[in-house]
Amino acid sequence: MTLRRRFILALVSMVIFMAIVSGSISLLSVNLLLDRSVSYVQQNFINQWNRVLVSYYEEQGSWEGVQYQVLHIMTDPRQRDGGLFRDNMKVLVFDKNYSAIAGLGPDIGENISRFRDGEKIKAKLSPILVGKEIVGYLWLEDNFAIRTTFVSRTLSSSIIGAMLIGLIITSLIALLLGVVLTRRLTDPLKRLTQAVTSVGQGNLSTRIEPEGSTDIQSLAKAFNQMTTQLAHTEEVRSKMVADIAHELRTPLTVISGKLESIQEGVVEATPETILPIQDEVIRMTRLVRDLQHLTLAEAGKLPLVMKKVDLEELIERILDHFVIALEEKEINTEITGQALTVEGDSDRLMQVFVNLIDNAIRHSRVGGSCRIEFQTGSWDEKSSENGVFIIIQDSGEGIPEEELHRIFDRFYRVDQARDRTSGGTGLGLAIAREFIQAHRGHLTVSSKKGEGTRFTVWIPTNSLDVGHQPSC
């Protein structure tokens, strides 16, 4: 059953239920009111008769002559219509031994046990009390109750009929409203369903116009954001696959060419001919390793061996590693500030700063400088967590402003003319950012053309709660 039909069925069912409940309450209230009215009227007659009979007994001292008094009351026109008696009323007076002593009927003088409905009459007797002594009993039956029952039934039938008519009318109105409302509610959902089906078939450019209620508009906006993100993810995935294929094509071509030459006997299998093959294998191994690390870091599953790391000592070791490259380009290095000890994975942090310093040296001009500055403080004003800033500033040509937003993308190179033997895999900065984020840190870049590039790393002084493998 569709959502629209369910909604209409629920609306009509609710209307029918409410009509039945309200009608039943009305019917019950009317019957209860009529019953109370009958009981009140009948009790009023009983009380009046009781006062007359008590007064008679007190005056006479016995029930002698009470039959004449009762018949006089029943035949006196002044006692009708609001008095003690009216047409179709039955009255019987019994003494304390349950013998009928006054009233109309052939049973006067007989004991109640000999009456045809004696037990029923006895159950409805009202005691006549003089002082605290029961001197007799009164039985009164008024056909007004029967007439009232008839009125009650007639009124109940009218109420039920009106309720059925109202139920039919309100059900039709509810059905009409349900059709109109569900159309307004389900039309956007139908369009959304069609859009989802289109996306499922691979059309990631599908968008829907936000309209309808606020909730439907929010759903449409969320869907559009999702498809936009999916399209971007698919674009990144396709580009990544193309980049990986491109990165692997060159080393595979070199390996294939060298092996064919050896197989055909064009060149001999000497160390000199095998060395290029080994270099390309090493390059492919490094590419696969970098991709694996990057994928683990992006998924939050990168294993980290956390321990205390002296950042200043780490940077100095890295500079010692690049001492030959620094001397060849006559680059002056300068370290300022004092670094704190942080909790981190020294191998991962080593890889990050090797990438950043290598980039700084490679892009600095001959005779330039590479300045490394340590600062302490929180990342921004909203955070109270203390950490260390490591700022690496080179003296290169800088990065064009329109290229800065892509600097951390996979396989991205600012200088597209550089080949892969001198430019690495193009994954260094992407890996560096993910490794820093795995330490709950931040890595940003700023640059101006002709003024060099500035990389800023911030690492919290305590990263033990990042959720990775602790040191033993």
LUMFIGU-363941 format. One record per residue (C-alpha): residue in three letters; x, z, y. Coordinates in steps of 0.05 Angstrom, whole numbers, plus 5000, padded with zeros to 4 digits. Last residue first. Example, Ala and Ser with C-alpha at 12.3 -4.5 7.8 and 13.67 -1.06 7.14 Angstrom:
LUMFIGU-363941
Ser527351434979 Ala524651564910 
This chain:
LUMFIGU-363941
Cys609354994999 Ser607254575058 Pro599954475070 Gln596053855045 His591153615096 Gly585053945130 Val587353885202 Asp587254645207 Leu594854725207 Ser595654325271 Asn598154885316 Thr602354665377 Pro597354105390 Ile600653415395 Trp600252965456 Val603752295458 Thr604351885521 Phe607251185518 Arg609650885585 Thr611350155593 Gly615949815643 Glu615549665717 Gly615348905718 Lys608148855697 Lys604949535697 Ser603949965637 Ser600050545608 Val599450745536 Thr595751305499 Leu596851715436 His592752335422 Gly593252925374 Arg589053225319 His595153145272 Ala591452575237 Gln590452295307 Ile598052245314 Phe598551875247 Glu592951405267 Arg596351245334 Ala603051115302 Ile600150675247 Ala596750225299 Leu603250225339 Gly607450005279 Leu602749505248 Gly605548855277 Thr609648735214 Gly616448755247 Gly618248335307 Ser625148075290 Thr623847785221 Arg616547685238 Asp617847185292 Arg617147315367 Ala613246785403 Gln606847205404 Asp610147695452 Val604948235460 Arg604348285385 Tyr598048495348 Phe598248545273 Arg593249125273 Asp590549325341 Phe594049875380 Ile596149435439 Arg589449095443 His586649475503 Leu593249365540 Glu593048605537 Glu589048475601 Glu593748935639 Pro599848515620 Ile605048955585 Gly611449175619 Glu617848785634 Gly622249325604 Ser624849965633 Asp622250445580 Gln618251095587 Ile616951555528 Ile612652165545 Ile612152725493 Phe606653215514 Val606353865475 Gly600154285460 Asn595654845482 Glu588154845466 Ser583755005526 Ser580454325527 Lys575654075582 Glu581254005633 Asp585053515589 Trp590353485535 Ser592454215544 Gly599454405567 Thr606754315554 Gln611553765577 Phe617253385545 Glu620252755576 Ile623852175543 Arg626951655588 Cys629650985563 Ser633850625613 Gly636149925631 Gly643049605626 Val640249025586 Arg632649005594 Ser628149475556 His623349155506 Arg627249285443 Ile629449975464 Ala622350205482 Asn619449885419 Asp624650245375 Ile623150895412 Leu615650825397 Asn616450615324 Val621751145309 Phe617251645344 Val611451515298 Gln615651475234 Met618952145250 Leu612152445262 Arg610052225193 Asp616352495160 Ser616053155199 Asp608853295179 Gly606353775231 Glu606054475261 Val609454465330 Thr615754755359 Leu615854705434 Ala619554175474 Gln623654315535 Gly623753845594 Thr628053225604 Ile631452745556 Glu635152145585 Thr637551515551 Asn641850975585 Ile641250285553 Glu647649885548 Lys644049355506 Glu649249385451 Glu650350135462 Leu642950295452 Ala642549865390 Ile648650225361 Val645950925377 Phe639150785346 His639751285289 Asp642751795337 Leu636651695381 Ile632251865321 Arg636152505307 Glu635452705380 Ile627852595378 Leu627153045317 Glu631453595349 Glu626953585410 Leu620753585367 Asp622654205327 Val617654155268 Lys614454755233 Lys610954545168 Met605154125145 Val605853635088 Leu600653125106 Pro596752685057 Leu592852135093 Lys585652165072 Gly582252115140 Ala579751415124 Glu583751125183 Ala589951485159 Leu589151235087 Thr588250525111 Leu594250565157 His598650845102 Gln596650305053 Leu597549755105 Asp604550025121 Arg606350035047 Val603849325036 Leu607749075096 Arg614049445075 Thr613549155005 Met612648455036 Arg618948555078 Ile622948815018 Val620748204978 Glu622847755036 Asp629748085039 Gln630548034962 Ile629047284965 Pro634047205022 Leu639347574979 Ile638347134917 Thr641946534947 Glu648046944970 Pro648147354905 Thr648846694867 Ala643346344828 Glu646145644840 Val642945144886 Val639744474871 Gly639044664798 Glu631644524795 Gln630145244778 Ile634645504834 Ser631445054885 Glu624545234860 Leu626245984866 Lys628745894938 Gly622545514959 Ser617746004926 Ile621246604957 Val621346285027 Thr614046075021 Leu612046764996 Pro615747085055 Thr612046625105 Arg605146655073 Leu604747415069 Glu603947525144 His598946955150 Ala594847215092 Ile595047915122 Asp593047625190 Ala587247225160 Val584847835122 Met585448255185 Lys581747735226 Ser576047715176 Arg575748475175 Val576048525251 Glu570448015257 Glu566448375204 Thr567449035240 His565348715306 Ala559148415275 Leu557549075241 Gln558449445307 Thr553848955343 Thr548849005285 Met548949765290 Gln548249765365 Asn542349295359 Phe539149745306 Ala540250365349 Lys536950005408 Ala531049805364 Leu530250515337 Ser530550795408 Gln525250295429 Ile520850485370 Asp521551225388 Thr519951095461 Ser513750705443 Gly513349945442 Glu519049495462 Pro526549405450 Glu527848665439 Ile531048525372 Arg537948255356 Thr540747825299 Ser547947595309 Leu549847915242 Asn546347365202 Gly549047545133 Gln542647545091 Gly542048295099 Val542248185174 Ser536247725168 Thr532648225125 Val534048765176 Ala531348305231 Gln525048165192 Thr524048905180 Leu525149045254 Arg520048515272 Lys515148825224 Leu516749515253 Pro515349255323 Asp508548985297 Thr507149645260 Leu505650105317 Arg501549635362 Arg497849365301 Thr496950065275 Leu493550265340 Val488649685342 Val486749715268 Gly486250475270 Leu481950455333 Leu477149975298 Leu477050405235 Ala476151035275 Ile470350715313 Leu467250495247 Ser468251195218 Thr465351505281 Ile459051085274 Ile458251205199 Leu459451955206 Gly454652005265 Ile449251675222 Leu450952135164 Met451052745209 Ala444352565240 Gly441452505170 Ile444553155148 Ile441953505211 Ser435053225201 Ser434953435128 Ser437254125148 Leu431754165200 Thr426553975149 Arg429354475099 Ser429555025151 Val422454855175 Phe420154915103 Thr423755565095 Thr420555795160 Arg413755635133 Ile415256045071 Ala417856615113 Phe411656575156 Asn407756655091 Asp408657405102 Glu409057885043 Leu408458635056 Trp409059205007 Leu408659915032 Tyr410160544993 Gly407561254992 Val408461985010 Ile416062005010 Glu417962675040 Lys423262745094 Gly418362825151 Val412762365130 Leu416361775100 Ile413161125076 Pro418060765029 Ser418759995033 Leu417259634969 Lys420858974954 Ala423559164884 Lys416759424865 Ile413558754881 Lys418458394836 Glu417358894780 Gly409758874786 Asp409158124785 Arg403058114740 Phe401058814763 Arg399959334709 Ser406359724725 Ile403959754798 Asn398460234778 Glu391359984790 Gly386660244843 Ile386859594882 Asp388759034835 Pro383058574852 Gly385858384919 Leu386358594990 Gly389759235013 Ala389659975001 Ile390660494945 Ala395260124896 Ser398260634848 Tyr405860724853 Asn405761474841 Lys407761604913 Asp401561234936 Phe401660484944 Val399560055003 Leu398859294996 Val399258765050 Lys399058005044 Met399657565106 Asn396356875101 Asp393256955170 Arg396057485217 Phe396558235218 Leu399558795258 Gly399258475327 Gly402557855354 Asp397457345334 Arg392457785299 Gln391058525311 Arg385858395365 Pro381757975315 Asp380558605273 Thr379758395200 Met386558625174 Ile386459255216 His379559445192 Leu381559305120 Val387459775127 Gln383260335157 Tyr377860255104 Gln383060285048 Val386260905080 Gly379861305069 Glu383461855031 Trp391061755036 Ser392362495050 Gly393662985107 Gln388662605150 Glu392462595216 Glu399462585187 Tyr397362055136 Tyr394461615190 Ser400561665235 Val405161495176 Leu400760895160 Val400860635232 Arg408360745239 Asn409760395172 Trp405259805191 Gln409359715255 Asn416059775219 Ile413859285165 Phe411658775217 Asn418458845253 Gln422158765187 Gln418558115174 Val420257845243 Tyr427558055238 Ser428457785167 Val425357125187 Ser429857075249 Arg436057255208 Asp434356715157 Leu433256215213 Leu440056375244 Leu443556325177 Asn440255655164 Val442355395232 Ser449555645224 Leu450355355154 Leu447854675178 Ser452554685238 Ile458454895196 Ser456954365144 Gly456353835198 Ser462954045230 Val466554025162 Ile463353375140 Ala464953045207 Met472153315206 Phe473253045135 Ile470152365152 Val474552305215 Met480852515175 Ser479252015121 Val478451465172 Leu485151635204 Ala488751705136 Leu485851045112 Ile488050695176 Phe495050985171 Arg495650805098 Arg493350105111 Arg498650015165 Leu504150315123 Thr502749815068 Met500050005000 
